[in-house]
Amino acid sequence: MKRRIRLAGAVGVWVAACLLAGVLWAAGQERPLPGTQLIPGPFGDGQVMLFAEGAAGPVVAVSRAEGSFLACLETASQTVESLELPGPLLGTAYGPSGFFALQEKDSLLQVSAFSPGLEEAGSNIVFLPADSLAMAQCSPLGTVYCVAFDAPSLLQCFAWDGQEGGRDFGQPIEGLWFTPGGQLWVRAGGQAYVGEGEDLQCLEPVDCPSPPIGVVGEGVFCCEAGSLWQLHDGGARLLMQGGFAPNLCWAGPQGVLWAQEATRVARLGLDGSAGGSCQVAGELLALTEASALYIGENGLYCAVHSLFSQEPPVSSQPGESQPEGPLPSWIPVYQEGYMVVPPGALAEELRRLLYPQELDIFTVEGEPVQSGPLATGMRAGEWQVVALGDCDGDGRTTRRDVEMAQAMLLEGSPEELPLLASDMDGDGSLTTADLVRMAACVGYSKRT
């Protein structure tokens, strides 16, 4: 029996995506980064099909009903090359040889190649009616992948050299993604398959607690609950818990970038450390490791943020003293009025993490808390605390908590807070896996 819950947490990976404004040091003091205009005029109903880092700088492909475009920004000179294409794009990719664009041509599917300088380098017709396709995508090498409406479980591929292939996954194909490195992800019937795209038979199933809705880096995907997962030993392990969106997130060996707000890009290290943020002068649309795409006042813009090469901003203002002690390796999750913290999290750690922002913490009875374990039911500012593994609100994970979670699993629970505290793996439901994780935390507590 599973019981769906509204909020998810995680054990072992004590990091989160949704930080509040002001949590990152000096966030309110930032000036918007200067952006380079890629395409003038209103964005309208445009759809970003591709945003990636090319050899000389970021590249973008945008689809519009009346006419699409490709653009390349040369970072060093801040010059822009752009090319307009008739009609909408069905798919696009960028690889070592440049752009590949999928469009309808005389009712068939056409793939066109363009050099990194946007010079036309040839085209190829795939003899499939474009209106018969439920899904079409292109690899960084120019291979076309298609799923037809009348064969939803069959993935067909058509290479640039005329080679064809296919694989029936037995379940309707729901998602199809490529990484810049050429890694192919297929979601079919809730199951994920990953491998090198040029050989469909080599795609291996991945044991995912929650299926992907988008791929945000090599071996990293975003699940339906908004958390990030990383391939590991034939399965997936939780990388970061939070409210990530695939198009507004990038993950790599140095950490994660995401749109913390509509106009701000934030950086988070894989160890949970906050690594600074920057602001852009418009609404964010997509991110890469070094660039942000956004809608500005007069068109589409790109700003180079370089968050991974800059020093973290100074954490205090003149005359202020930072609370003593190291920063914790965890960051709370904020969602729907709740603050979710890991087992053993301390009130003094939370204050150090949010400094210089002031934070008042109170027990359920309204008594002020200066130090010691955070417990489920406490108030921290405007948020109600949920301490993972602490179902009974005593600030510890004990056998009683495991027994309460077991009872909720078997019988359900009308009380929301204990249920939220019992979801140890962050998948949005209470399962036996949560009981196992909670049992492993019994007796664990930090020094107070």
C-alpha positions in Angstrom: 0.0 0.0 0.0 1.3 3.4 -0.9 0.0 6.7 0.4 0.7 9.8 -1.7 2.1 12.7 0.2 2.6 16.4 -0.7 6.3 16.9 0.2 9.4 14.7 -0.1 12.7 14.5 1.8 16.0 12.6 1.4 18.5 10.8 3.7 22.2 10.7 2.9 21.9 13.5 0.3 21.1 16.5 2.4 20.8 19.2 -0.2 17.8 21.0 -1.8 17.0 23.1 -4.8 14.5 25.6 -3.5 16.4 28.2 -1.4 14.7 31.4 -0.5 15.7 34.8 -1.7 18.3 36.1 0.8 19.7 32.7 1.7 22.5 33.0 -0.7 25.0 35.6 0.4 24.3 39.2 -0.7 21.7 38.0 -3.2 19.7 41.2 -3.0 22.8 43.3 -3.8 23.4 41.8 -7.3 23.2 43.8 -10.5 21.9 42.0 -13.6 24.6 40.6 -15.8 25.1 42.3 -19.1 23.4 40.2 -21.8 23.9 40.0 -25.6 20.9 40.2 -27.8 20.6 37.1 -30.0 17.3 37.9 -31.8 15.5 41.2 -31.7 11.7 41.5 -31.4 9.1 39.9 -29.1 9.5 36.3 -28.2 5.8 35.6 -28.5 4.9 31.9 -28.8 8.5 30.8 -29.4 9.8 27.6 -27.9 13.4 27.0 -27.0 14.3 23.7 -28.7 18.1 23.8 -27.9 20.4 25.7 -25.7 24.0 24.4 -25.4 27.6 25.3 -25.3 29.3 25.3 -28.6 33.1 25.5 -29.4 33.1 29.3 -29.3 30.2 30.0 -27.1 26.5 29.3 -26.5 24.2 28.2 -29.3 20.4 28.3 -29.4 17.5 27.0 -31.6 14.1 28.5 -31.2 10.9 27.2 -33.0 8.1 29.5 -34.1 5.1 28.8 -36.2 5.9 31.6 -38.6 9.6 31.0 -38.8 12.3 29.5 -36.6 15.9 30.5 -36.1 19.4 29.3 -35.1 21.9 31.5 -33.4 25.5 31.3 -32.2 27.2 33.7 -29.7 31.0 34.1 -30.0 31.8 34.6 -26.3 35.2 36.3 -26.8 34.0 39.0 -29.3 30.3 39.0 -28.2 29.3 38.8 -31.9 26.2 36.9 -33.0 25.5 34.8 -36.1 21.9 33.9 -36.7 19.9 32.1 -39.4 16.1 32.2 -40.0 14.4 29.0 -41.1 10.9 28.8 -42.6 8.2 27.2 -40.4 8.6 25.4 -37.0 11.3 23.0 -35.9 10.3 19.4 -35.0 13.7 18.7 -33.3 17.3 20.0 -33.3 20.7 19.1 -32.0 24.2 20.5 -31.9 27.3 18.4 -32.3 31.0 18.5 -33.4 30.0 19.4 -37.0 27.3 22.0 -36.1 23.5 22.2 -36.1 21.0 19.6 -37.2 17.4 20.7 -37.7 14.3 18.6 -38.2 11.5 20.2 -40.2 8.5 19.2 -42.4 9.3 19.3 -46.1 6.6 18.4 -48.7 4.8 16.5 -45.9 7.9 14.4 -45.2 10.6 14.7 -42.5 13.7 16.6 -43.5 16.9 16.9 -41.5 19.2 19.8 -42.5 22.8 20.2 -41.4 24.5 23.6 -40.7 28.1 24.3 -39.9 29.0 26.0 -36.6 29.1 29.2 -38.7 25.5 28.5 -39.8 26.4 27.7 -43.4 24.1 25.0 -45.0 26.0 21.7 -45.2 23.3 19.5 -46.8 20.0 17.9 -46.1 18.4 14.5 -46.1 14.8 13.3 -46.4 13.3 10.6 -44.1 10.5 9.0 -46.0 8.0 9.2 -43.2 4.9 11.4 -43.3 5.6 14.2 -40.8 2.0 14.3 -39.5 2.2 10.5 -38.7 4.9 11.1 -36.0 4.2 11.5 -32.3 7.8 12.2 -31.6 11.0 13.2 -33.6 14.4 14.0 -32.4 18.0 14.3 -33.7 21.3 13.2 -32.2 24.4 15.4 -32.1 25.7 13.2 -35.0 22.6 13.9 -37.2 20.8 10.5 -36.7 17.0 11.0 -36.7 14.8 9.2 -34.1 11.1 8.8 -34.6 8.0 7.4 -32.9 4.8 7.1 -35.0 1.3 7.4 -33.7 0.3 4.0 -34.9 3.4 2.3 -33.3 3.9 4.1 -30.0 6.3 1.5 -28.6 8.6 1.4 -31.7 11.6 3.7 -31.9 13.0 4.0 -35.4 16.3 5.6 -36.3 17.7 6.9 -39.6 21.4 7.7 -39.9 22.8 10.3 -42.2 24.6 7.6 -44.2 21.3 5.8 -44.9 21.6 3.1 -42.2 18.3 2.4 -40.5 17.4 0.6 -37.2 14.6 0.2 -34.7 13.6 -1.3 -31.3 10.3 -2.1 -29.9 10.2 -1.3 -26.1 6.9 -3.1 -25.5 5.4 0.0 -23.9 4.5 3.4 -25.3 7.5 5.7 -25.6 6.9 8.8 -23.4 10.2 10.6 -23.6 13.3 10.9 -25.8 16.4 12.9 -24.8 20.0 13.4 -25.9 22.8 14.8 -23.9 25.5 17.0 -25.6 27.8 14.0 -25.3 25.5 11.8 -27.3 23.9 9.8 -24.5 20.4 8.7 -25.4 17.6 8.4 -22.9 14.3 6.7 -23.6 11.3 6.6 -21.3 8.8 3.9 -22.1 6.0 2.9 -19.9 7.6 4.6 -16.9 10.9 2.7 -17.4 14.1 4.5 -18.4 16.7 3.2 -20.8 20.1 4.7 -21.3 23.0 4.1 -23.7 24.9 5.3 -26.8 22.2 6.4 -29.2 23.7 4.9 -32.4 22.9 1.4 -31.2 19.4 1.0 -29.9 19.9 -2.6 -28.9 22.6 -1.5 -26.4 20.2 0.7 -24.4 20.0 -0.7 -20.9 17.1 -0.3 -18.4 17.8 1.8 -15.4 16.3 1.1 -12.0 14.7 4.5 -11.3 12.6 5.2 -8.1 10.9 7.9 -10.2 11.0 8.1 -14.0 12.7 11.0 -15.8 10.9 14.0 -17.3 14.1 15.5 -18.6 17.9 15.0 -18.7 19.9 17.9 -17.3 23.5 16.6 -17.6 25.6 13.5 -18.5 24.0 10.8 -16.5 21.7 13.1 -14.5 18.0 13.4 -14.9 15.1 15.3 -13.3 12.2 13.2 -12.0 8.4 14.0 -11.8 8.8 15.2 -8.2 11.5 17.7 -9.3 14.5 16.0 -7.7 17.7 15.2 -9.5 19.0 11.6 -9.8 22.3 10.3 -11.1 23.1 7.0 -12.8 25.0 4.7 -10.5 25.7 0.9 -10.7 22.9 0.2 -13.2 20.4 2.2 -11.2 19.9 5.8 -10.0 20.8 7.5 -6.7 19.3 10.7 -5.4 21.6 13.6 -6.2 19.6 16.6 -5.0 16.1 17.0 -3.6 14.0 19.9 -4.5 11.8 21.6 -7.1 14.0 21.6 -10.2 12.7 22.0 -13.7 14.6 20.3 -16.6 14.8 23.4 -18.8 16.0 25.6 -15.9 18.7 23.4 -14.5 22.1 22.2 -15.4 24.1 19.5 -13.6 27.8 18.6 -13.9 30.8 17.5 -11.8 31.2 20.9 -10.2 27.6 21.1 -9.0 24.2 22.3 -10.1 22.9 25.5 -11.6 19.2 26.3 -11.5 16.8 29.2 -11.7 16.3 30.1 -8.1 13.9 32.8 -9.2 12.5 34.0 -12.5 15.5 36.3 -13.0 18.3 34.7 -10.8 20.6 31.8 -11.4 22.0 30.1 -8.3 24.8 27.7 -7.8 24.9 24.7 -5.5 27.9 22.4 -4.9 27.4 18.7 -4.8 28.3 18.7 -1.1 25.3 21.0 -0.5 27.3 24.2 -0.3 25.8 27.4 -1.6 28.2 28.8 -4.2 26.8 32.2 -5.2 24.2 33.5 -7.6 23.7 36.1 -10.4 20.9 38.0 -11.8 19.8 38.5 -15.4 17.7 41.4 -16.9 14.7 39.3 -17.9 12.8 36.0 -17.6 15.0 33.0 -17.6 14.3 30.3 -20.3 17.3 27.9 -20.2 20.7 27.4 -18.6 24.1 25.9 -19.6 27.2 25.5 -17.5 28.4 29.0 -18.4 25.4 30.8 -19.9 21.8 31.9 -19.3 19.1 32.5 -21.9 16.4 34.9 -21.1 13.7 37.2 -22.5 14.7 40.8 -22.2 13.0 44.1 -23.0 13.6 43.9 -26.7 14.1 40.3 -27.6 16.0 37.2 -26.7 19.3 37.6 -24.8 22.2 35.5 -23.6 24.4 36.3 -20.6 27.6 34.5 -19.6 27.5 33.9 -15.9 30.7 31.9 -15.1 29.4 30.9 -11.7 31.8 28.0 -11.4 34.9 30.2 -11.9 34.1 33.1 -9.5 34.8 33.2 -5.8 31.7 33.0 -3.6 30.6 36.4 -2.4 31.6 37.7 1.0 29.1 36.4 3.5 29.0 39.3 5.9 28.7 43.1 5.8 31.2 45.5 7.6 30.6 45.5 11.3 28.7 42.2 11.3 30.0 39.0 12.9 29.1 35.7 11.5 27.9 33.0 14.0 30.7 30.7 15.0 31.0 27.2 13.6 31.3 25.6 10.1 28.5 25.8 7.6 26.5 22.5 7.6 26.7 20.2 4.6 22.9 20.3 4.2 20.4 22.8 3.0 16.7 22.8 3.9 13.9 22.3 1.4 11.2 25.0 1.3 7.8 24.0 0.0 4.2 24.8 0.7 4.9 26.4 4.1 7.2 23.6 5.3 11.0 23.5 5.9 12.3 19.9 5.5 15.6 19.2 7.3 17.6 16.0 7.6 17.9 13.8 10.7 20.0 15.4 13.4 19.9 18.9 11.9 20.5 21.5 14.6 19.0 24.9 15.2 22.4 26.6 15.4 23.4 25.1 12.0 20.3 26.5 10.4 21.1 30.0 11.8 24.6 29.8 10.4 23.3 28.6 7.1 20.8 31.5 6.8 23.1 34.2 8.2 22.9 37.3 7.9 19.1 36.7 7.7 17.6 36.6 11.2 15.6 33.5 12.1 13.4 32.9 15.2 12.8 29.2 16.0 10.1 28.1 18.4 8.9 24.8 19.9 5.3 23.5 19.3 4.4 25.2 22.6 5.9 28.5 21.5 9.1 28.4 23.5 12.1 30.0 21.8 14.8 27.6 20.6 18.5 28.7 20.6 20.3 25.5 20.0 19.8 21.7 19.8 18.0 19.4 17.4 15.3 20.6 15.1 12.1 18.7 15.6 9.0 18.1 13.5 6.4 20.6 14.4 8.7 23.5 15.4 8.4 26.8 13.7 11.4 28.4 11.9 10.4 31.9 10.8 7.2 31.5 8.8 7.8 27.8 8.1 6.8 24.7 10.0 9.7 22.3 10.4 9.7 18.7 9.2 12.7 16.7 10.5 13.0 13.6 8.4 12.8 10.4 10.6 11.2 12.4 13.5 7.5 11.4 13.3 6.7 12.0 17.0 8.3 15.5 17.2 11.0 14.8 19.8 13.9 15.8 17.6 15.3 12.2 17.4 14.8 9.1 15.2 13.9 6.2 17.5 12.1 2.9 17.3 8.9 4.7 18.1 9.3 6.7 14.9 9.7 3.5 12.9 6.7 2.0 14.5 4.6 5.1 13.7 5.7 5.0 10.1 4.9 1.3 9.9 1.4 1.9 11.2 0.9 4.8 8.7 2.0 2.5 5.9 -0.5 -0.2 6.9 -3.4 2.0 8.1 -2.9 5.4 6.6 -2.6 8.6 8.6 -4.8 11.6 9.0 -1.9 13.6 10.4 0.2 15.3 7.7 3.4 16.2 9.6 4.3 12.6 10.7 3.6 11.4 7.2 5.9 14.1 5.7 8.6 13.2 8.2 8.4 9.5 7.2 9.1 10.0 3.5 12.8 9.4 3.8 13.7 8.8 0.1 11.9 11.8 -1.4 9.7 10.0 -3.9 6.5 11.5 -2.6 5.0 8.3 -1.1 5.5 6.2 2.0 6.9 2.7 1.2 8.8 0.0 2.9 12.0 1.5 1.5 11.3 4.5 3.8 11.0 2.2 6.8 14.4 0.7 6.0 16.1 4.1 5.7 14.5 5.3 8.9 15.5 2.1 10.8 19.1 2.8 9.7 18.9 6.2 11.4 17.6 5.0 14.7 19.9 6.3 17.5 21.6 8.8 15.1 21.8 12.3 16.5 24.3 15.1 16.5 25.9 16.5 19.5 23.9 19.4 21.0 
